[in-house]
Amino acid sequence: MKAYKEYMNNIDVSDALHQKLMSCTEAGMGTGKARTQYRAPLLRRYRAAFACLALILLGVFMLLRFMEHPLALMPGNPGISQSVDPSIKYPLVFNKAARLAAADMAIPGHFWQELTADELRAVFPGLADMRRITATANFSSEQNVAALFNIDAHMLSPSGLETYLQLAPGQVQIDYAFDVETKTSDPLGTEVTAGYFETRPNSRGLKNIIYFAAFQLADLAYYVELGGPEAEKEALQAEISELVGRLIEGGRADLTVFHPVIPELREEGLTLGEARADADFGAYLPTDLPEGFAFEDALRSINQNQDALFVNWTKSMGYINWRVSLLEDKDQERITPIDHKENYDLCLYPLPRADSVPGELQDIVDNPIFLIDELTLDAVRARTYEIADAGDEPGQRMSFSVLYGDVLVEIGVKGAAPERIFEILQGIKQ
C-alpha cells in the first residue's frame, strides 16, 4: 500500500478537477434532493493490494500448494472450472468472465448506518461468530420515506482473506459479464451463478484472479466477491465456496432489525446570489474576484459526511475553488502556526512531494490550515507553485485553508496571484 500511495501522490490533479470529482461523488447538482453516485466495489478493491501481495505470496511453497489442488477444467468448456479439493463442502462451478460490466448507480436521498453486533447476527446468521464482519446499510429516501437500498459488507477470515459481500432487495449488480452461456451450481438446492475474472499479467508475468458468486434467498439477492494472486486460487475458491454455503445454510437475512431515521439531507445547485445569501457560509465567499474569473457553479451539501458550501469560478484553464464548512475534529491536526514553516512551505519540498515530504507531515503539508489572524502574504506565497503540464496553460497554483473562528475556508487556485488571494482572504468578514 505504501508504494501505491506514493505513486498516487506523484499524480498532480488540478484542484478544480479534484473538487468536481468529489462533488460528483456526493451528489448530482441541481436536483434539490440528495443523490449519491454509488459504485459497487469491484476490481479496485484489490488493485492496490495486488501490487504488494503478488510479490510476497508467489513463492515456491505456494506454487507447490497450488499443484496439490489444481482447478479441473470441465469437459467441453475450457472457460468453466471446478475445484477438485475434497475438503470443500459445497463446491461451486466457476464460469470465466470476459469483462467488467459494473456501472455507477444514483441513490436518491442516500444515507447510511454501520451495523451493530446484533444487526450483524440478524443479517448474517451463522457467520457473524465465524468471521470478523463490518457492514454498512445504505438507504434511499424520498418524501420522508426510507427504504433499504443495499448492504455492503467485508468479511475477514481467520487466515486473513477479505471477502466483499453485497445483499439487496430484488437484485444486485454483478460486476462482470459472461460472453457464453453459464453453468450454475445448486448447493442446498439454491441456484448459484459463480465466476472468475483474470487480470492481465504484470511485467513479471504474474496474474491475479477474482472469484464471485450471485444467488437469491427469497426476495433478497446476494453477491460475494474475493480476489488475490493466481497462486492462491485454491484458498480463494475454498473461502468463497464456504461463505456461499454458510450464507445459504443461515437463510434469508432478517431486515426487520433496521429502523432508519432520515438525517438532514440537502444537495442543491445554487446561483451565485443564492450562495452569497446562505445563512451559514455565504459571508465567507469572496466579493471581488481577480480580473477575468467568472462564476461557474455552486453547491450546498448537507449529509452524514459534510455540511458545506462549494463555489467555483473559472478563467480559461484557471480556477478558484472555494469550500466553506465548520471545523471538524479531524481537521484540528492540520492547524499550523506561521512560524512552523516545515508544515506548509513548499519550497522545502521539491516535486514529487511523495519523496520529499516526511510521512508524518503528508496531510498537513498537503492542506495546512492557517488562523486568519496569523495569515501573512509570505505564507500565501509559500503555498504557491507552478507545474508545466502537457496540454495545460501555465499559471500559479496554490491550495490551503484558513480558519475564521470555527468556520473553515478551503481553497484551490490556479491562475491568480498570491497577492490577490491574500487580499481576498483578509477582506472576508469574521
C-alpha positions as CSV (number, residue, x, y, z in Angstrom):
1,M,0.0,0.0,0.0
2,K,2.9,2.4,0.7
3,A,4.2,2.1,-2.9
4,Y,0.7,2.6,-4.2
5,K,0.1,5.7,-2.1
6,E,3.4,7.2,-3.1
7,Y,2.6,6.6,-6.8
8,M,-0.8,8.3,-6.4
9,N,0.8,11.2,-4.6
10,N,3.0,11.8,-7.6
11,I,0.0,12.5,-9.8
12,D,-0.9,16.2,-9.9
13,V,-4.6,16.7,-10.5
14,S,-5.9,20.3,-10.6
15,D,-7.9,21.4,-7.6
16,A,-10.7,22.2,-10.0
17,L,-10.9,18.7,-11.3
18,H,-10.5,17.3,-7.8
19,Q,-13.4,19.3,-6.4
20,K,-15.6,18.4,-9.4
21,L,-14.9,14.7,-8.9
22,M,-15.6,15.0,-5.2
23,S,-18.8,16.9,-5.7
24,C,-20.0,14.4,-8.2
25,T,-19.2,11.6,-5.8
26,E,-21.5,13.1,-3.2
27,A,-24.4,14.1,-5.5
28,G,-25.8,15.2,-8.7
29,M,-26.2,19.0,-9.0
30,G,-29.4,20.9,-9.3
31,T,-31.9,18.2,-8.3
32,G,-32.8,19.7,-4.9
33,K,-32.6,16.2,-3.5
34,A,-29.7,14.3,-2.1
35,R,-28.4,11.8,-4.8
36,T,-25.2,10.0,-4.2
37,Q,-23.4,8.3,-7.0
38,Y,-22.8,4.8,-5.7
39,R,-20.2,2.5,-7.2
40,A,-20.4,-1.2,-6.3
41,P,-16.9,-2.1,-5.1
42,L,-15.2,-4.3,-7.7
43,L,-11.7,-4.8,-9.1
44,R,-10.5,-1.6,-7.5
45,R,-10.8,-3.3,-4.1
46,Y,-7.9,-5.5,-4.9
47,R,-5.8,-3.3,-7.3
48,A,-3.7,-1.7,-4.6
49,A,-3.2,-4.9,-2.6
50,F,-2.4,-7.0,-5.7
51,A,0.8,-5.0,-6.4
52,C,2.2,-5.9,-3.0
53,L,0.7,-9.3,-2.4
54,A,1.8,-10.7,-5.8
55,L,5.5,-10.3,-4.9
56,I,5.0,-11.6,-1.3
57,L,2.8,-14.6,-1.9
58,L,4.2,-16.0,-5.1
59,G,6.8,-18.2,-3.6
60,V,7.9,-21.8,-4.4
61,F,5.9,-23.1,-1.5
62,M,2.6,-21.5,-2.8
63,L,3.2,-22.9,-6.2
64,L,3.6,-26.4,-4.8
65,R,0.4,-25.9,-2.8
66,F,-1.4,-24.9,-6.0
67,M,-0.2,-28.0,-7.7
68,E,-1.7,-30.1,-4.8
69,H,-5.3,-28.8,-5.5
70,P,-5.4,-27.7,-9.2
71,L,-8.5,-26.5,-10.9
72,A,-10.2,-29.1,-13.1
73,L,-11.4,-27.9,-16.5
74,M,-14.9,-29.2,-17.2
75,P,-15.2,-31.3,-20.4
76,G,-16.2,-29.4,-23.5
77,N,-15.9,-26.0,-22.0
78,P,-12.4,-24.6,-21.2
79,G,-14.0,-21.5,-19.7
80,I,-15.6,-23.4,-16.8
81,S,-13.6,-24.8,-13.9
82,Q,-14.4,-26.5,-10.7
83,S,-12.2,-27.2,-7.7
84,V,-11.2,-30.8,-7.1
85,D,-10.2,-30.1,-3.4
86,P,-12.2,-32.7,-1.5
87,S,-12.3,-30.6,1.6
88,I,-14.7,-28.1,0.1
89,K,-18.2,-28.9,1.4
90,Y,-20.2,-27.0,-1.2
91,P,-18.0,-26.8,-4.4
92,L,-19.1,-24.3,-6.9
93,V,-18.7,-24.2,-10.7
94,F,-16.9,-21.1,-11.8
95,N,-17.5,-19.6,-15.2
96,K,-14.9,-17.5,-16.8
97,A,-16.0,-13.8,-17.1
98,A,-15.0,-11.9,-20.2
99,R,-15.1,-8.3,-19.0
100,L,-16.0,-5.8,-16.3
101,A,-19.6,-4.7,-16.5
102,A,-20.4,-2.6,-13.4
103,A,-21.7,0.9,-13.7
104,D,-22.5,3.8,-11.3
105,M,-25.8,4.0,-9.6
106,A,-27.5,7.0,-8.1
107,I,-29.2,6.6,-4.7
108,P,-32.0,9.2,-4.2
109,G,-31.6,10.7,-0.7
110,H,-28.7,8.5,0.2
111,F,-27.9,8.0,3.9
112,W,-26.3,5.1,5.7
113,Q,-25.6,3.4,9.0
114,E,-22.9,1.0,10.3
115,L,-24.3,-2.3,11.5
116,T,-24.2,-3.1,15.2
117,A,-23.2,-6.6,16.5
118,D,-26.9,-7.5,17.0
119,E,-27.7,-6.4,13.4
120,L,-24.8,-8.3,12.0
121,R,-26.1,-11.5,13.6
122,A,-29.5,-10.9,12.2
123,V,-28.3,-10.1,8.7
124,F,-25.6,-12.8,8.6
125,P,-26.9,-15.7,10.7
126,G,-24.3,-18.3,11.3
127,L,-21.4,-16.2,10.0
128,A,-21.2,-13.3,12.5
129,D,-19.5,-15.6,15.0
130,M,-17.1,-17.2,12.5
131,R,-15.8,-14.1,10.6
132,R,-14.9,-10.6,11.5
133,I,-17.6,-8.6,9.7
134,T,-18.0,-4.9,9.2
135,A,-21.1,-3.8,7.2
136,T,-22.9,-0.6,6.1
137,A,-26.6,-0.4,5.3
138,N,-27.3,2.1,2.5
139,F,-30.7,3.7,2.5
140,S,-32.6,5.8,0.0
141,S,-35.2,8.3,1.0
142,E,-37.9,10.2,-0.9
143,Q,-40.8,12.1,0.6
144,N,-39.7,11.3,4.1
145,V,-39.9,7.6,3.4
146,A,-36.7,5.5,3.9
147,A,-36.0,2.2,2.2
148,L,-33.0,-0.2,2.3
149,F,-31.0,0.1,-0.9
150,N,-28.4,-2.5,-0.1
151,I,-25.9,-3.7,2.5
152,D,-22.1,-3.6,1.8
153,A,-20.1,-5.9,4.0
154,H,-16.5,-7.0,4.4
155,M,-15.7,-10.4,5.9
156,L,-12.2,-11.3,7.2
157,S,-11.4,-15.0,7.5
158,P,-9.1,-16.4,10.2
159,S,-6.4,-16.8,7.5
160,G,-6.7,-13.1,6.6
161,L,-8.7,-13.4,3.3
162,E,-11.1,-10.4,3.0
163,T,-14.4,-11.0,1.1
164,Y,-16.7,-8.4,-0.1
165,L,-20.5,-9.2,0.1
166,Q,-23.5,-7.2,-1.0
167,L,-27.1,-8.0,-0.5
168,A,-30.1,-6.1,-1.7
169,P,-33.9,-6.3,-2.1
170,G,-34.7,-7.5,-5.6
171,Q,-31.4,-7.9,-7.3
172,V,-27.7,-6.9,-7.0
173,Q,-25.5,-5.7,-9.8
174,I,-22.8,-8.2,-10.9
175,D,-19.5,-6.5,-11.6
176,Y,-18.6,-8.8,-14.5
177,A,-20.2,-10.1,-17.7
178,F,-20.0,-13.5,-19.5
179,D,-19.8,-13.9,-23.2
180,V,-21.1,-17.5,-23.2
181,E,-23.8,-19.5,-21.5
182,T,-23.0,-20.1,-17.9
183,K,-23.3,-23.3,-15.8
184,T,-24.9,-22.9,-12.3
185,S,-24.3,-24.7,-9.1
186,D,-27.0,-25.8,-6.6
187,P,-25.7,-26.1,-3.1
188,L,-28.5,-27.0,-0.7
189,G,-30.9,-26.6,-3.6
190,T,-30.2,-22.9,-4.2
191,E,-29.1,-21.9,-7.7
192,V,-25.7,-20.1,-7.7
193,T,-24.0,-18.4,-10.6
194,A,-20.3,-18.2,-9.9
195,G,-17.5,-16.9,-12.0
196,Y,-13.9,-15.8,-12.1
197,F,-12.1,-13.0,-13.7
198,E,-8.3,-13.0,-14.6
199,T,-6.3,-9.8,-14.7
200,R,-3.7,-9.2,-17.4
201,P,-0.2,-10.4,-16.4
202,N,2.1,-7.8,-14.9
203,S,5.7,-7.1,-16.0
204,R,6.7,-10.3,-14.2
205,G,4.1,-12.4,-16.0
206,L,2.0,-12.8,-12.8
207,K,-1.8,-12.6,-12.8
208,N,-4.4,-12.1,-10.2
209,I,-7.8,-13.8,-10.1
210,I,-11.1,-12.7,-8.7
211,Y,-13.9,-15.1,-7.8
212,F,-17.5,-14.1,-7.4
213,A,-20.9,-15.6,-6.9
214,A,-24.5,-14.5,-7.0
215,F,-27.7,-16.1,-5.7
216,Q,-31.1,-15.4,-4.4
217,L,-32.7,-16.2,-1.0
218,A,-36.4,-15.4,-1.2
219,D,-36.7,-11.8,-2.2
220,L,-33.1,-10.9,-1.3
221,A,-30.2,-11.1,-3.8
222,Y,-26.6,-11.8,-2.6
223,Y,-23.3,-11.1,-4.3
224,V,-20.0,-12.3,-3.0
225,E,-16.5,-11.4,-4.3
226,L,-13.0,-12.4,-3.3
227,G,-9.7,-11.8,-5.1
228,G,-5.9,-12.4,-4.8
229,P,-2.8,-13.7,-6.6
230,E,-3.4,-16.5,-9.0
231,A,-1.2,-18.8,-7.0
232,E,-3.7,-18.5,-4.1
233,K,-6.7,-19.6,-6.2
234,E,-7.4,-22.8,-4.3
235,A,-7.6,-20.9,-1.0
236,L,-9.8,-18.2,-2.6
237,Q,-12.1,-20.9,-4.0
238,A,-12.3,-22.7,-0.7
239,E,-13.2,-19.5,1.2
240,I,-15.8,-18.1,-1.2
241,S,-17.4,-21.6,-1.5
242,E,-17.6,-21.9,2.3
243,L,-19.1,-18.4,2.6
244,V,-21.8,-19.1,-0.1
245,G,-22.7,-22.4,1.6
246,R,-23.0,-20.9,5.1
247,L,-25.0,-17.9,3.8
248,I,-27.5,-20.3,2.2
249,E,-27.5,-22.5,5.4
250,G,-28.2,-19.5,7.6
251,G,-31.1,-18.4,5.5
252,R,-32.5,-15.1,4.4
253,A,-31.3,-12.0,6.3
254,D,-33.6,-10.5,8.9
255,L,-34.1,-6.9,7.8
256,T,-36.7,-6.1,10.5
257,V,-33.8,-5.1,12.8
258,F,-33.4,-1.8,10.9
259,H,-35.3,1.3,12.0
260,P,-33.7,4.0,9.9
261,V,-34.1,7.7,10.8
262,I,-33.6,10.0,7.9
263,P,-31.0,12.6,8.7
264,E,-30.9,16.2,7.3
265,L,-30.1,15.9,3.6
266,R,-29.6,18.6,1.1
267,E,-27.8,18.6,-2.3
268,E,-28.8,21.7,-4.2
269,G,-27.2,23.6,-7.1
270,L,-27.2,27.4,-6.4
271,T,-26.8,30.6,-8.2
272,L,-24.0,32.9,-7.1
273,G,-26.6,35.2,-5.4
274,E,-28.1,32.2,-3.6
275,A,-24.7,31.1,-2.5
276,R,-23.9,34.5,-1.1
277,A,-27.2,34.6,0.7
278,D,-26.6,31.3,2.5
279,A,-27.1,32.0,6.2
280,D,-24.3,29.7,7.4
281,F,-21.5,30.2,4.9
282,G,-22.4,32.9,2.4
283,A,-20.4,35.6,4.2
284,Y,-17.2,33.7,3.7
285,L,-17.2,33.9,-0.1
286,P,-15.0,36.4,-1.9
287,T,-16.8,39.6,-3.0
288,D,-14.2,40.8,-5.5
289,L,-12.6,38.2,-7.8
290,P,-9.4,38.6,-9.8
291,E,-9.9,40.0,-13.2
292,G,-11.3,37.6,-15.8
293,F,-12.7,35.0,-13.4
294,A,-16.4,34.2,-13.9
295,F,-18.8,32.2,-11.7
296,E,-19.2,28.6,-12.8
297,D,-21.3,26.7,-10.3
298,A,-22.2,26.4,-6.6
299,L,-23.5,23.5,-4.5
300,R,-25.0,23.4,-1.0
301,S,-24.4,20.0,0.5
302,I,-25.6,18.6,3.8
303,N,-25.3,14.8,4.6
304,Q,-23.7,12.5,7.1
305,N,-20.3,13.4,5.8
306,Q,-20.4,17.1,5.5
307,D,-22.2,20.4,5.9
308,A,-20.6,22.6,3.3
309,L,-20.9,25.2,0.6
310,F,-18.9,24.8,-2.6
311,V,-18.4,27.6,-5.2
312,N,-16.3,27.6,-8.3
313,W,-15.0,30.3,-10.6
314,T,-13.1,29.8,-13.8
315,K,-10.9,31.7,-16.3
316,S,-9.9,29.8,-19.4
317,M,-7.9,26.9,-17.7
318,G,-7.6,28.7,-14.5
319,Y,-9.9,28.2,-11.5
320,I,-10.7,29.4,-8.0
321,N,-12.5,26.7,-5.9
322,W,-14.0,27.6,-2.5
323,R,-15.3,25.2,0.1
324,V,-16.8,26.6,3.4
325,S,-17.7,24.4,6.3
326,L,-17.5,24.2,10.1
327,L,-14.2,23.0,11.5
328,E,-14.3,19.3,12.4
329,D,-12.3,17.3,14.9
330,K,-10.4,15.6,12.1
331,D,-9.2,19.0,10.8
332,Q,-7.6,20.0,14.1
333,E,-4.2,18.3,13.3
334,R,-3.8,20.4,10.2
335,I,-3.8,23.8,12.0
336,T,-0.3,25.2,11.9
337,P,1.4,28.2,13.4
338,I,3.0,30.6,10.9
339,D,6.5,30.0,12.4
340,H,6.3,26.3,11.7
341,K,7.3,26.5,8.0
342,E,8.0,22.8,7.8
343,N,4.2,22.4,7.9
344,Y,3.4,24.4,4.8
345,D,6.4,25.9,2.9
346,L,6.5,24.1,-0.5
347,C,10.0,25.5,-1.2
348,L,11.2,22.9,1.3
349,Y,9.7,20.0,-0.6
350,P,10.6,19.6,-4.3
351,L,8.4,17.5,-6.6
352,P,7.5,14.7,-6.4
353,R,6.4,15.5,-2.8
354,A,5.7,11.9,-2.0
355,D,9.5,11.5,-1.9
356,S,10.4,14.8,-0.2
357,V,7.7,15.3,2.4
358,P,8.2,13.2,5.6
359,G,5.4,10.7,6.1
360,E,4.2,12.2,9.3
361,L,3.8,15.6,7.6
362,Q,2.0,14.5,4.4
363,D,-1.5,15.5,5.5
364,I,-0.6,19.0,6.9
365,V,1.7,19.9,4.0
366,D,-0.9,18.8,1.5
367,N,-3.5,21.2,3.1
368,P,-2.4,23.3,6.0
369,I,-4.9,25.4,8.0
370,F,-3.8,28.9,8.9
371,L,-5.6,31.1,11.5
372,I,-6.8,34.2,9.8
373,D,-5.2,36.5,12.4
374,E,-1.8,34.9,11.7
375,L,-2.1,34.6,7.9
376,T,0.6,36.6,6.1
377,L,1.4,37.3,2.4
378,D,4.6,35.3,2.8
379,A,2.6,32.3,3.9
380,V,0.4,32.5,0.9
381,R,3.5,32.8,-1.3
382,A,5.0,29.8,0.4
383,R,1.9,27.8,-0.9
384,T,2.3,29.0,-4.5
385,Y,4.0,26.9,-7.1
386,E,3.9,26.2,-10.9
387,I,3.8,23.0,-12.9
388,A,4.4,22.7,-16.6
389,D,1.8,20.1,-17.6
390,A,1.4,19.0,-21.2
391,G,-1.7,20.4,-22.7
392,D,-2.2,22.8,-19.9
393,E,-1.5,26.6,-19.7
394,P,0.9,28.0,-17.2
395,G,-0.3,29.6,-14.0
396,Q,0.4,29.9,-10.3
397,R,-1.3,27.3,-8.2
398,M,-2.0,27.2,-4.5
399,S,-4.1,25.2,-2.1
400,F,-4.5,25.7,1.7
401,S,-7.2,26.5,4.3
402,V,-8.0,29.4,6.5
403,L,-9.9,29.3,9.8
404,Y,-12.3,32.1,10.8
405,G,-13.3,31.3,14.3
406,D,-15.0,27.9,13.8
407,V,-15.6,28.3,10.1
408,L,-13.1,26.7,7.7
409,V,-12.4,28.0,4.2
410,E,-10.5,25.6,1.9
411,I,-9.3,27.0,-1.4
412,G,-7.7,25.7,-4.5
413,V,-6.4,28.2,-7.1
414,K,-4.8,28.3,-10.4
415,G,-4.1,31.5,-12.4
416,A,-4.4,34.1,-9.7
417,A,-1.6,36.0,-7.9
418,P,-0.9,35.2,-4.3
419,E,-1.2,39.0,-3.5
420,R,-4.9,39.0,-4.8
421,I,-5.8,35.8,-2.9
422,F,-4.3,37.2,0.3
423,E,-6.3,40.4,-0.2
424,I,-9.5,38.4,-0.7
425,L,-9.0,36.3,2.4
426,Q,-8.2,39.4,4.5
427,G,-11.4,41.1,3.3
428,I,-13.8,38.3,4.4
429,K,-15.9,39.3,7.3
430,Q,-15.4,37.4,10.6
